[in-house]
Every structure is written in structure tokens, then in C-alpha cells.
Amino acid sequence: MRWLPLIFLLAIVVVPAVEIATFIQVGGRIGALATILLTIFTAVLGILLVRLQGFLALTDLHRAMAEGRAPFAEMLSGALLLLAGVCLLIPGFVTDGIGFLLLIPPLRRALARLLANALFRPVPATRPGASVIEVEVVEVHDAKRPDDDLPPKLPRR
């Protein structure tokens, strides 16, 4: 989790700065009105594609559960699809590019598998060189201790 502050910094500072620079470049080439219309068009197109891909992702999730597999990759693929929707709703060409890349099913599935392997890798039960101690637990109920009948001892002065 050391990289979490870096991601936060990128999301808050770097991404908006890059988006503003891109808007200035695109607006200078095609004009302000065309830039605004293009931004609205990519948002609408992106949301329609996210909706379609969402239904397909839900089908993949149901298929994995029907096969008896843990649907980690499918769930992460759905989360990446949600991220694609968010990227497409944020006005900007860079975030739209990221959103459209996440809409490509093979790319999204490959990224989801990578994330699933990184997040859900099996943890070994013991560390190398560690000892395993076997114990037997005996549970005793209503057992009377020998000193239960004795009065409590008074502290010495």
C-alpha cells in the first residue's frame, strides 16, 4: 500500500493538469465548440458502450459461478468496467482514452487477471524454516478446582 499516496497525487494533481493541457491543444486545433461537442459525444458513446459491456461482464460472472469457479477475475473485470465508466464521464480526452482502453474486453480481462493474481495470491501456511507444533485441546466443563472450597487468603502486611 506504499503506492496509494502516489496514485492519489496522480488523480488529484497530475490528471487534471494533463487534461487541461490537452483541452488547450485540441481546442486550439479544432475550436472550442467542436472540443466541447467532442467531449459530450465521447461521454455519451462511452456510457452506451459501458452499459453493453456491463451486461456481457455479468454474463461472464454468472458463467464462472455456474462452473463452480471463484469469480475473482470476473469481479475485477466488472470493477474495471466501472472505472471505465467513471473515466468516460470525466470531461477530458486522456481519461476518455483510458476509459475506452478499459472497454476492450481482452485487455480488460488480462488486466483483471493480473490484478486477481496480485491481490489473491495464495499465502503459504508457514514461512520457510518455521516449525509446526501440533497440540491437542481438551475442553473441560464444570471442573472443580481443589482450592475452590478454601476461603480467600488475606494479604500479608
C-alpha positions, 0 to 999 in steps of 0.5 A, spaced: 500 500 500 506 504 499 503 506 492 496 509 494 499 516 496 502 516 489 496 514 485 492 519 489 497 525 487 496 522 480 488 523 480 488 529 484 494 533 481 497 530 475 490 528 471 487 534 471 493 538 469 494 533 463 487 534 461 487 541 461 493 541 457 490 537 452 483 541 452 488 547 450 491 543 444 485 540 441 481 546 442 486 550 439 486 545 433 479 544 432 475 550 436 472 550 442 465 548 440 467 542 436 472 540 443 466 541 447 461 537 442 467 532 442 467 531 449 459 530 450 459 525 444 465 521 447 461 521 454 455 519 451 458 513 446 462 511 452 456 510 457 452 506 451 458 502 450 459 501 458 452 499 459 453 493 453 459 491 456 456 491 463 451 486 461 456 481 457 461 482 464 455 479 468 454 474 463 461 472 464 460 472 472 454 468 472 458 463 467 464 462 472 459 461 478 455 456 474 462 452 473 463 452 480 469 457 479 471 463 484 469 469 480 475 473 482 477 475 475 470 476 473 469 481 479 475 485 477 473 485 470 466 488 472 470 493 477 474 495 471 468 496 467 466 501 472 472 505 472 471 505 465 465 508 466 467 513 471 473 515 466 468 516 460 464 521 464 470 525 466 470 531 461 477 530 458 480 526 452 486 522 456 481 519 461 476 518 455 482 514 452 483 510 458 476 509 459 475 506 452 482 502 453 478 499 459 472 497 454 476 492 450 474 486 453 481 482 452 485 487 455 480 488 460 480 481 462 488 480 462 488 486 466 483 483 471 487 477 471 493 480 473 490 484 478 486 477 481 493 474 481 496 480 485 491 481 490 489 473 491 495 470 491 495 464 495 499 465 502 503 459 504 501 456 511 508 457 514 514 461 512 520 457 510 524 454 516 518 455 521 516 449 525 509 446 526 507 444 533 501 440 533 497 440 540 491 437 542 485 441 546 481 438 551 475 442 553 473 441 560 466 443 563 464 444 570 471 442 573 472 443 580 478 446 582 481 443 589 482 450 592 475 452 590 472 450 597 478 454 601 476 461 603 480 467 600 487 468 603 488 475 606 494 479 604 500 479 608 502 486 611 
